[in-house]
Amino acid sequence: MDEKENNNVPEEELDNIIVLNDENGEEVPFEFLDLIELDGEEYVVLLPVEDEEDEEATGEVVILKVEDTESEEEESYVSVEDEETLNKVFEMFKEKFKEEFNFIDED
């Protein structure tokens, strides 16, 4: 990753940054927050790295399922379609980090 892509991210936070490609092929940086295991499957909890001028920053996390690839060094992340699974993973994440984050319930 070259310096241009990292100019908004402090150097000490780069270890936690994962860059994924969106549906348009654009690179999107995420902060890795946690890895949650549920029913023998692993899920990553990611927070989009927002530009400082992005006024629509929501603080919403992204939960993706971890899938193995042919390469042992790489993993693949796929969308989770099952709402119940997403809710379970998010509840586990909230319980684990209740002291560190201020969660807002939108019921």
TAPE-V401622 format. One record per residue. N is the residue number from 0. RES is the residue in one small letter. SS is DSSP state (h for helix, s for strand, l for the rest). PHI is phi in degrees with one decimal (NA if undefined). OMEGA is omega in radians with two decimals (none if undefined). Layout:
BEGIN
N & RES & SS & PHI & OMEGA
N & RES & SS & PHI & OMEGA
END
This chain:
BEGIN
0 & m & l & NA & -3.11
1 & d & l & -88.9 & -3.03
2 & e & h & -63.0 & -3.13
3 & k & h & -57.5 & -3.10
4 & e & h & -70.3 & -3.03
5 & n & h & -105.2 & -3.00
6 & n & l & -65.4 & 3.11
7 & n & l & -98.9 & -3.06
8 & v & l & -111.8 & 3.11
9 & p & l & -57.8 & -3.05
10 & e & h & -53.4 & -3.08
11 & e & h & -69.5 & -3.14
12 & e & h & -91.9 & -3.05
13 & l & h & -65.0 & 3.13
14 & d & h & -62.8 & -3.06
15 & n & h & -94.0 & -3.04
16 & i & s & -95.2 & 3.06
17 & i & s & -117.3 & 3.11
18 & v & s & -106.5 & 3.12
19 & l & s & -116.0 & 3.08
20 & n & s & -98.2 & 3.11
21 & d & l & -83.8 & -3.07
22 & e & l & -65.6 & 3.09
23 & n & l & -96.0 & -3.12
24 & g & l & 82.0 & 3.13
25 & e & l & -81.3 & 3.10
26 & e & s & -79.8 & -3.12
27 & v & s & -127.5 & 3.13
28 & p & s & -82.1 & 3.07
29 & f & s & -130.1 & 3.00
30 & e & s & -91.5 & 3.10
31 & f & s & -74.9 & -3.13
32 & l & s & -100.5 & -3.08
33 & d & s & -167.0 & 3.02
34 & l & s & -119.0 & -3.09
35 & i & s & -113.7 & 3.07
36 & e & s & -104.9 & 3.13
37 & l & s & -142.5 & 3.10
38 & d & l & 52.3 & 3.09
39 & g & l & 78.8 & 3.12
40 & e & s & -111.1 & 3.10
41 & e & s & -111.4 & -3.13
42 & y & s & -131.0 & 3.06
43 & v & s & -99.6 & 3.05
44 & v & s & -110.7 & -3.04
45 & l & s & -122.1 & 3.07
46 & l & s & -117.2 & 3.12
47 & p & s & -59.0 & 3.07
48 & v & l & -83.3 & -3.05
49 & e & l & -89.5 & 2.98
50 & d & l & -69.1 & -3.13
51 & e & l & -60.8 & -3.13
52 & e & l & -85.9 & 3.12
53 & d & l & -75.2 & -3.09
54 & e & l & -82.7 & -3.12
55 & e & l & -97.4 & 3.13
56 & a & l & -61.3 & -3.05
57 & t & l & -108.8 & -3.09
58 & g & l & 75.4 & 3.14
59 & e & l & -80.0 & 3.12
60 & v & s & -87.8 & 3.07
61 & v & s & -116.3 & 3.11
62 & i & s & -113.8 & -3.14
63 & l & s & -127.8 & 3.10
64 & k & s & -83.7 & 3.12
65 & v & s & -88.3 & 3.07
66 & e & s & -124.9 & 3.09
67 & d & s & -71.8 & 3.05
68 & t & l & -117.2 & 3.12
69 & e & l & -64.8 & 3.13
70 & s & l & -86.1 & -3.14
71 & e & l & -70.3 & -3.12
72 & e & l & -84.1 & -3.05
73 & e & l & -115.7 & 3.00
74 & e & s & -124.0 & 3.07
75 & s & s & -117.7 & 3.11
76 & y & s & -113.6 & -3.13
77 & v & s & -124.8 & 3.12
78 & s & s & -62.8 & 3.08
79 & v & l & -106.2 & -3.10
80 & e & l & -86.9 & -3.05
81 & d & l & -77.8 & -3.10
82 & e & h & -60.9 & -3.14
83 & e & h & -64.7 & 3.09
84 & t & h & -63.5 & 3.11
85 & l & h & -57.4 & -3.14
86 & n & h & -63.6 & 3.12
87 & k & h & -62.9 & -3.14
88 & v & h & -63.1 & -3.13
89 & f & h & -66.1 & 3.10
90 & e & h & -63.4 & 3.09
91 & m & h & -63.9 & 3.11
92 & f & h & -62.9 & -3.13
93 & k & h & -61.4 & -3.14
94 & e & h & -64.3 & -3.11
95 & k & h & -67.2 & -3.04
96 & f & l & -115.3 & -3.08
97 & k & l & -61.7 & 3.13
98 & e & l & -83.6 & -3.04
99 & e & l & -101.2 & -3.10
100 & f & l & -122.7 & 3.07
101 & n & l & -102.0 & -3.09
102 & f & l & -82.5 & 3.10
103 & i & l & -114.0 & 3.09
104 & d & l & -82.5 & 3.14
105 & e & l & -112.5 & 3.14
106 & d & l & -84.6 & none
END
